[in-house]
Structure formats: C-alpha cells, structure tokens
Amino acid sequence: VHTLSYVSSLAFSTTALYNNSKLPNLTSKIYHISETVSKAFFDNKLNASASVGVNFIKVTDNNNQFVFRMNATYNLNKLGSLSFNISNNNYNSNGVLAQNYNEIYGSLQYNINF
C-alpha cells in the first residue's frame, strides 16, 4: 500500500496484492491492484473519494474482476453526517466453474453523533 497526501487535502492511495495458495489438487493465484483518490471540500465538511481496482484470478480458468466505487460524506456537525456510496462489481469468467456477473450497489446513510 502506498499513500500520497497533499496539503490541499488531495490524497492518492495505491494498493497491490499477490496471493498464491497451493493445495494438493488445486492452485490459485490472485493479483490485485487498485487506486483511490480522495479530496475534502468546504473546510472538510464534504469528503469525496473514488476507487478503481482490478483482480486477475487464476484457479482452473483465468478470470477478471473490475471494481469501481464512489463515496461522498457531508458532515452536519452536531446533527451527524450524510453519506452516499455507489459501487460496481464486474466479474468476467473464461471457464465453466464461475459465471459472469455485473452488480451495482448504492446506499444512502444518515449517521447520528452523540
């Protein structure tokens, strides 16, 4: 994981992972890389971020997974905060063990501070 932050509240975070699991009858390898960019606005009342990532998965077949996320949180001071999240997960399989799918998930949350 590598993170770079600026005085302007702009930040970049890069993640790279590798996993290699070996069993007697099965070997799996996963390569992952992702990047997140975040920024604070309006005297840190609004925080926004976006992430994009990819997984290259090798078990018996070669599969790919693409992920995209966006988040925005607005601080309401004593009233709490309001957050909006949306993400997309796209899985592409070249084999018979896994199916292709594309999912979109969104949420709106209100958090109370006490």
C-alpha positions as CSV (number, residue, x, y, z in Angstrom):
1,V,0.0,0.0,0.0
2,H,1.3,3.4,-1.0
3,T,-0.4,6.7,0.0
4,L,0.5,10.2,-1.1
5,S,-1.3,13.2,0.5
6,Y,-1.1,16.9,-0.3
7,V,-1.7,19.9,1.8
8,S,-4.7,20.7,-0.4
9,S,-6.4,17.6,1.1
10,L,-6.0,15.7,-2.1
11,A,-4.8,12.1,-1.5
12,F,-3.9,9.1,-3.6
13,S,-3.6,5.6,-2.3
14,T,-2.3,2.6,-4.4
15,T,-2.7,-1.0,-3.3
16,A,-1.0,-4.0,-4.9
17,L,-1.5,-7.5,-3.6
18,Y,-0.5,-11.0,-4.6
19,N,-1.9,-14.3,-3.2
20,N,-0.7,-17.8,-4.2
21,S,-2.4,-20.7,-2.5
22,K,-1.4,-24.3,-3.2
23,L,-3.4,-27.4,-2.2
24,P,-2.7,-31.0,-3.2
25,N,-5.3,-30.8,-6.1
26,L,-5.7,-27.0,-6.6
27,T,-3.6,-23.9,-7.0
28,S,-5.0,-20.4,-7.0
29,K,-3.3,-17.1,-7.8
30,I,-4.8,-13.7,-7.4
31,Y,-3.2,-10.4,-8.5
32,H,-4.9,-7.2,-7.3
33,I,-4.2,-3.5,-8.0
34,S,-6.3,-0.5,-7.1
35,E,-6.1,3.2,-6.9
36,T,-8.2,5.6,-4.6
37,V,-8.3,9.3,-5.0
38,S,-9.9,11.4,-2.2
39,K,-10.5,15.1,-1.6
40,A,-12.0,17.2,1.1
41,F,-14.1,20.3,0.2
42,F,-15.8,23.2,2.1
43,D,-13.4,23.2,5.1
44,N,-13.6,19.4,5.4
45,K,-17.4,19.3,5.6
46,L,-17.6,17.3,2.4
47,N,-15.3,14.3,1.8
48,A,-15.3,12.5,-1.6
49,S,-13.4,9.6,-2.9
50,A,-13.3,7.3,-5.9
51,S,-11.7,3.9,-6.3
52,V,-11.0,1.7,-9.2
53,G,-9.4,-1.8,-9.0
54,V,-8.8,-5.0,-10.9
55,N,-8.3,-8.6,-9.8
56,F,-6.7,-11.2,-12.1
57,I,-7.7,-14.6,-10.8
58,K,-6.3,-17.9,-11.9
59,V,-7.7,-21.2,-10.4
60,T,-8.6,-23.6,-13.2
61,D,-9.5,-20.8,-15.5
62,N,-8.4,-17.2,-16.0
63,N,-11.0,-14.7,-14.5
64,N,-11.0,-10.9,-14.1
65,Q,-12.8,-8.7,-11.7
66,F,-13.2,-5.0,-12.1
67,V,-14.4,-2.8,-9.2
68,F,-15.4,0.9,-9.1
69,R,-16.6,2.8,-6.0
70,M,-17.6,6.4,-5.3
71,N,-18.3,7.8,-1.8
72,A,-19.3,11.2,-0.6
73,T,-19.9,12.2,3.1
74,Y,-21.2,15.5,4.3
75,N,-20.6,16.4,7.9
76,L,-23.7,18.0,9.5
77,N,-21.8,18.9,12.7
78,K,-23.9,18.1,15.8
79,L,-26.6,16.6,13.6
80,G,-24.3,13.8,12.4
81,S,-23.4,13.1,8.8
82,L,-24.9,12.0,5.5
83,S,-23.2,9.5,3.2
84,F,-23.8,8.3,-0.3
85,N,-22.0,5.3,-1.7
86,I,-22.2,3.6,-5.1
87,S,-20.1,0.7,-6.3
88,N,-19.9,-1.5,-9.4
89,N,-18.5,-5.1,-9.4
90,N,-18.0,-6.7,-12.8
91,Y,-16.7,-10.4,-12.8
92,N,-15.7,-12.0,-16.1
93,S,-15.0,-15.7,-16.2
94,N,-13.5,-17.6,-19.1
95,G,-14.4,-21.0,-17.7
96,V,-17.2,-23.3,-16.5
97,L,-16.7,-23.0,-12.7
98,A,-17.7,-19.4,-12.4
99,Q,-20.4,-17.3,-14.1
100,N,-20.1,-13.7,-15.4
101,Y,-22.0,-11.1,-13.4
102,N,-22.3,-7.3,-13.1
103,E,-23.7,-5.8,-10.0
104,I,-24.3,-2.2,-9.0
105,Y,-24.9,-1.3,-5.3
106,G,-25.8,2.0,-3.8
107,S,-26.6,3.2,-0.3
108,L,-27.6,6.4,1.4
109,Q,-26.8,6.6,5.1
110,Y,-27.5,9.1,7.9
111,N,-25.2,8.8,10.9
112,I,-26.1,10.3,14.3
113,N,-23.3,11.7,16.5
114,F,-23.8,11.5,20.3
